[in-house]
Amino acid sequence: MTASTLTDVLPYLLGAVVFLFVLKHLIPGKAASNEYPRQYPRAYGSGRKFIWFGKNEGRRSRSRKEEAAVDRDNPNRQIRHILNADFVRQPFMNREEYAVYMATRDALRSVSNRYHVFPQAPMGELFKSRCQVAFKAINTKRLDVVIVDAWGRAAAAVEYHGGGHFQGNAIQRDRIKKCALERAGIPLIELYEGFERGDLEQQLRAALKAGAAPAAE
């Protein structure tokens, strides 16, 4: 290729480069085809639109908080995330929590047969409050063990404080639980590392006597 031929072709090459740049960065594009699984087109629609602009190519038109809110309120998108995720079973309780649960169950059999033991009970299911701020403060917190009477009401709660318990804001979390249980009239039994079963039985008798709930109407 001679120099004169290269000089004649060069403007066309530059024009093609500029055209591709404009086409890629300045013209809005459609949503990516893999936004939703192809095997579920009817359930999930055609997908969300993207903005194609400079370095932010592929950026979603909504903010991350907005997208998270939409995903939280949209069952179809929740299903999509679940179908694309991996789930692995894990222990429901750690070793210490399981040991406390078994010890409470065995000790309760010596005290009374009218109660049942439940581990890792969510506090938001045990009682309610007209104050939404207070309820949200305890809604997602869990108790190590809850003792339930024949009417399905919490009669007492058991919390275990092991060697590595008091870390971070554990003291504040424990105080929130204690306050809520006191306000609801539910006795709290606090166990510490190296507790004896005989002491647990005595505390169970006292707590069940103090926290006996009236029969459901």
Secondary structure, 3 states (H helix, E strand, C coil): CCHHHHHHHHHHHHHHHHHHHHHHHCCCCCCCCCCCCCCCHHHHCCCCCEECCHHHCCEECCCHHHHHHHHHHCHHHHHHHHHCCCCCCCCCCCHHHHHHHHHHHHHHHHHCCCCEEEEEEEHHHCCCCCCHHHHHHHHCCEEEEEEECCCCCEEEEEEEECCCCCCCCHHHHHHHHHHHHHHHCCCEEEEECCCCHHHHHHHHHHHHHHCCCCCCC
